Structure formats: structure tokens, C-alpha cells
Amino acid sequence: MLRLLIADGNDRAARDRHVAATGRTSAESYAAVVQDLAPGTVCQHVNAADADATLPADLTAFDGLIFTGSTLKVSEGTPAVTRQLDLMRAAFEAGRAVFGSCWGVQVAATVAGGRAAANPRGPEYGFARAITPTEEGRTHPLLAGRPASWDAPAIHSDAVLEPPPGARVLAGNRVLGVQAIEIRQGRGWFWGTQYHPELDLDDLAAMLRLCDAAIVEAGLAESPRAVAAYAEEVAALRGSDAEAARRLAWRHGIGPEVLEADLRRREIGNFLAHLSTGEGGR
């Protein structure tokens, strides 16, 4: 039975917005995915951004950690950011395995000596398209089972622009060179994706609505109403009307790697399976 610590990357205000939009926190959503993929896993949550968060005294009591997404930016350097950098650093020092998506990748890379900032090629809101593995990624266990190219849910403007020394970049696309990565630091190791394998399509739609101003500012939609219409179609991709969903999937070029939960969550499942073997990374 695995025991995991799930660090919610959002500060209190962002958590409240997320709960209002989706009914649960990012950490709670992640825990539900983990327990679906690995029944019996014990998940403990920590609001790592909060000054009053009670962190476990001994991280070796956990088989691994998971860092969720966040609305924070590493470059801001606020206490809510530095507390999470400190937790990631402590996880590495304790020799723990860590998985993270989006924010988690940026935190891990920063701790290990890389750089995360606004992507000069622009944001990805909705889906990261045509992700392809690097030569190392083709045989890496994080991406086991992925096809030669795939799409995935994505919500980000910041990204890892300079991988840390010794990191293994495992996948990228035309928008971003670092879509999946392995990082080793001290006795610990990290696997992560800039995209969001944990997000179901309802949650993705809710997050798009929360980001409507940023999406309009980026020039990807003409108005919040247009974002809302797009989000409604994203949610309908898994709606009760199967024929309508099939037509929407065709219109948006969405395939089974997004539509089928087991395929969409593949990297999380691979991480959990690797933890279960007791192996250290590769």
C-alpha cells in the first residue's frame, strides 16, 4: 500500500476559487485520480503555500509526493512560492520520489538549478497539441504506452525554459521544449509533465472559465463569452449525448489520449506503478 503526500500548489484565495468552480481542491482531485489508479493508496494533503500549514516532520514516512498545479508564478518569489520550493528541496534531501504537473515541474526545475518563466512562444490553454517524445523519452518509463504523438489537457503561461543541469527532457512540442522531464537532485528524483494528465474534462472546462481574462489577454479568444462557449464544448466532449460528443471530438481534433481517462492519466499511473516496485527512478 502506497502512502503519498499531496501538496496543493494554490494559495488560499486560489483554492477557494477552485472549490467554487469544481467542488473540490486540486489536491482532492489529484487524490481521487490516484486512488482510482492505485486503490488503497493513502493520501495526505498539505496546503503547502500557507504560512500556517503543518508539514510532516518526516517525509520518509511517505513513499512519494505529488505537487499539483497552481496559479502562482515561481518568478514572483513570494513566501507562498518559497515555502513550496523549500518543501520540494526537503523531499529531494529526504530521497523521496516526486511527481508534479505544471506548477510542480516549475518548482522542481527551479530547486534543481533550472529556470521557469513566461513562455515566449505563448501560453497553452485547453490542450497541448502534438506532444512528441525525445529520443530519451521514447524508452522512459514515465511515458510508457504513449504513442508517437499525443495531445493533453494544458493550462499554463509559465513553463520551464532552462532545464536544470543533468535533467532529462522527455517530451516537447512546437510551443514548448519541456513538456515532460526527469530531474534528479541529491537522493531524490522527480518525474513530471507541464501538461495536466490529472484533469478530467469537466475540471478542465471549469479552469478555462476561471482563466477567461488571461485567455482573452493572450489573444486566443475575443471575449469571456467566447471562452465560456469553448469551455462548454470541452465539457461536452464527455457529455451524455454520445453522438454530439463524437461530432465535437471531430471538430476539435480530440482523440482517445484525451477522451479516455486511463490514457489521459498515463503518466500518473506509470509513476504509481514505478513506486510500487520500489525502484528509484529509472
NORCORLIN-V597694 format. One record per residue. N is the residue number from 1. RES is the residue in one small letter. SS is DSSP state (@ for helix, = for strand, . for the rest). PSI is psi in radians with two decimals (NA if undefined). NEAR is the number of other C-alpha atoms within 8 Angstrom. Layout:
# NORCORLIN-V597694
((N	RES	SS	PSI	NEAR) (N	RES	SS	PSI	NEAR))
This chain:
# NORCORLIN-V597694
((1	m	.	2.19	5) (2	l	.	2.61	10) (3	r	=	2.10	12) (4	l	=	2.53	13) (5	l	=	2.13	12) (6	i	=	2.02	15) (7	a	=	1.96	13) (8	d	.	2.15	16) (9	g	.	-0.23	16) (10	n	.	2.60	14) (11	d	.	3.09	12) (12	r	@	-0.75	8) (13	a	@	-0.77	7) (14	a	@	-0.63	10) (15	r	@	-0.73	11) (16	d	@	-0.71	9) (17	r	@	-0.69	8) (18	h	@	-0.75	13) (19	v	@	-0.72	10) (20	a	@	-0.59	8) (21	a	@	-0.61	9) (22	t	@	-0.24	9) (23	g	.	-0.08	7) (24	r	.	2.88	9) (25	t	.	2.94	12) (26	s	@	-0.68	11) (27	a	@	-0.70	11) (28	e	@	-0.68	9) (29	s	@	-0.75	10) (30	y	@	-0.76	11) (31	a	@	-0.67	10) (32	a	@	-0.70	8) (33	v	@	-0.81	9) (34	v	@	-0.79	13) (35	q	@	-0.44	11) (36	d	@	-0.69	7) (37	l	@	-0.60	7) (38	a	.	1.36	9) (39	p	.	2.44	7) (40	g	.	-0.22	7) (41	t	.	2.35	11) (42	v	=	2.13	9) (43	c	=	2.18	9) (44	q	=	2.37	8) (45	h	=	2.59	10) (46	v	=	2.37	11) (47	n	.	1.45	11) (48	a	.	-0.34	14) (49	a	.	-0.31	15) (50	d	.	2.42	10) (51	a	.	-0.52	7) (52	d	.	0.22	4) (53	a	.	2.42	9) (54	t	.	1.86	5) (55	l	.	2.51	6) (56	p	.	2.44	5) (57	a	.	-0.46	4) (58	d	.	1.79	5) (59	l	@	-0.29	10) (60	t	@	-0.11	8) (61	a	@	-0.18	6) (62	f	.	2.52	11) (63	d	.	-0.52	11) (64	g	=	3.05	12) (65	l	=	2.72	14) (66	i	=	2.31	12) (67	f	=	2.22	14) (68	t	.	-3.08	16) (69	g	.	3.09	13) (70	s	.	2.73	12) (71	t	.	-0.10	7) (72	l	.	2.88	10) (73	k	.	2.28	10) (74	v	@	-0.66	11) (75	s	@	-0.30	6) (76	e	@	-0.52	7) (77	g	.	0.42	9) (78	t	.	2.89	6) (79	p	@	-0.61	8) (80	a	@	-0.52	12) (81	v	@	-0.88	13) (82	t	@	-0.54	9) (83	r	@	-0.62	12) (84	q	@	-0.58	12) (85	l	@	-0.71	12) (86	d	@	-0.69	8) (87	l	@	-0.74	9) (88	m	@	-0.75	11) (89	r	@	-0.74	9) (90	a	@	-0.63	9) (91	a	@	-0.75	14) (92	f	@	-0.78	14) (93	e	@	-0.54	11) (94	a	.	0.00	10) (95	g	.	0.51	11) (96	r	.	2.73	16) (97	a	=	2.40	15) (98	v	=	2.42	13) (99	f	=	2.52	14) (100	g	=	2.62	15) (101	s	=	2.49	15) (102	c	.	-1.77	17) (103	w	@	-0.73	14) (104	g	@	-0.69	15) (105	v	@	-0.75	14) (106	q	@	-0.67	13) (107	v	@	-0.84	12) (108	a	@	-0.79	12) (109	a	@	-0.70	15) (110	t	@	-0.79	13) (111	v	@	-0.63	10) (112	a	.	0.05	11) (113	g	.	0.16	9) (114	g	.	-2.97	13) (115	r	=	2.28	12) (116	a	=	2.39	14) (117	a	=	-3.08	11) (118	a	=	2.30	8) (119	n	.	2.07	12) (120	p	.	-0.33	4) (121	r	.	-0.06	6) (122	g	.	2.96	9) (123	p	.	2.97	11) (124	e	=	2.02	11) (125	y	=	1.98	10) (126	g	=	-1.36	9) (127	f	=	2.42	10) (128	a	=	2.15	13) (129	r	=	2.59	8) (130	a	=	0.87	9) (131	i	=	2.34	12) (132	t	=	2.51	10) (133	p	=	2.62	12) (134	t	.	3.11	10) (135	e	.	-0.75	7) (136	e	.	-0.63	10) (137	g	@	-0.45	11) (138	r	@	-0.48	10) (139	t	@	0.16	8) (140	h	.	2.42	10) (141	p	@	-0.39	7) (142	l	@	-0.66	8) (143	l	@	0.26	12) (144	a	.	2.25	11) (145	g	.	-0.20	5) (146	r	.	2.56	8) (147	p	.	-3.03	5) (148	a	.	-0.39	6) (149	s	.	2.49	9) (150	w	=	2.82	11) (151	d	=	2.79	13) (152	a	=	2.66	13) (153	p	=	2.46	13) (154	a	=	2.45	12) (155	i	=	1.66	14) (156	h	=	2.63	9) (157	s	.	-0.58	9) (158	d	=	2.78	10) (159	a	=	3.00	14) (160	v	=	2.00	14) (161	l	=	-0.51	11) (162	e	=	1.86	7) (163	p	.	2.63	12) (164	p	.	2.78	12) (165	p	.	2.33	7) (166	g	.	-0.09	6) (167	a	.	2.67	10) (168	r	=	1.88	8) (169	v	=	2.17	14) (170	l	=	-0.37	16) (171	a	=	2.72	14) (172	g	=	3.13	15) (173	n	.	-2.99	13) (174	r	.	-0.34	6) (175	v	.	-0.56	9) (176	l	.	2.28	10) (177	g	.	-0.36	9) (178	v	.	1.56	15) (179	q	.	-0.39	14) (180	a	=	2.55	12) (181	i	=	2.65	15) (182	e	=	2.35	12) (183	i	=	2.34	14) (184	r	=	2.31	11) (185	q	=	2.07	9) (186	g	.	-2.28	7) (187	r	.	-0.04	10) (188	g	=	2.92	14) (189	w	=	2.68	15) (190	f	=	2.33	14) (191	w	=	2.41	13) (192	g	=	2.92	13) (193	t	=	2.47	13) (194	q	.	-0.51	13) (195	y	.	3.10	12) (196	h	.	1.46	12) (197	p	.	-0.30	13) (198	e	.	-0.30	10) (199	l	.	2.22	8) (200	d	.	3.00	7) (201	l	@	-0.50	10) (202	d	@	-0.78	8) (203	d	@	-0.69	9) (204	l	@	-0.76	14) (205	a	@	-0.74	12) (206	a	@	-0.70	11) (207	m	@	-0.60	11) (208	l	@	-0.72	14) (209	r	@	-0.69	11) (210	l	@	-0.49	7) (211	c	.	0.29	8) (212	d	@	-0.68	12) (213	a	@	-0.73	7) (214	a	@	-0.64	7) (215	i	@	-0.71	12) (216	v	@	-0.74	13) (217	e	@	-0.59	7) (218	a	.	-0.12	9) (219	g	.	0.27	7) (220	l	.	-0.28	7) (221	a	.	2.66	10) (222	e	.	-0.33	7) (223	s	.	2.82	8) (224	p	@	-0.55	11) (225	r	@	-0.66	6) (226	a	@	-0.65	9) (227	v	@	-0.76	14) (228	a	@	-0.68	11) (229	a	@	-0.72	8) (230	y	@	-0.77	8) (231	a	@	-0.68	13) (232	e	@	-0.67	9) (233	e	@	-0.62	9) (234	v	@	-0.80	12) (235	a	@	-0.63	12) (236	a	@	-0.20	11) (237	l	.	-0.43	12) (238	r	.	0.54	10) (239	g	.	3.10	8) (240	s	.	-0.35	5) (241	d	.	1.69	6) (242	a	@	-0.68	8) (243	e	@	-0.72	6) (244	a	@	-0.70	8) (245	a	@	-0.69	12) (246	r	@	-0.71	9) (247	r	@	-0.70	8) (248	l	@	-0.73	11) (249	a	@	-0.70	11) (250	w	@	-0.78	8) (251	r	@	-0.69	7) (252	h	@	0.00	6) (253	g	.	0.70	6) (254	i	.	2.24	10) (255	g	.	-2.97	8) (256	p	@	-0.45	8) (257	e	@	-0.39	10) (258	v	@	-0.72	12) (259	l	@	-0.57	11) (260	e	.	2.13	8) (261	a	@	-0.75	8) (262	d	@	-0.59	6) (263	l	@	-0.71	10) (264	r	@	-0.60	13) (265	r	.	0.27	10) (266	r	@	-0.77	13) (267	e	@	-0.65	10) (268	i	@	-0.76	11) (269	g	@	-0.69	11) (270	n	@	-0.70	12) (271	f	@	-0.82	11) (272	l	@	-0.71	10) (273	a	@	-0.67	8) (274	h	@	-0.71	10) (275	l	@	-0.69	13) (276	s	@	-0.46	8) (277	t	@	-0.25	6) (278	g	.	0.22	6) (279	e	.	2.64	8) (280	g	.	1.55	7) (281	g	.	-2.20	7) (282	r	.	NA	5))
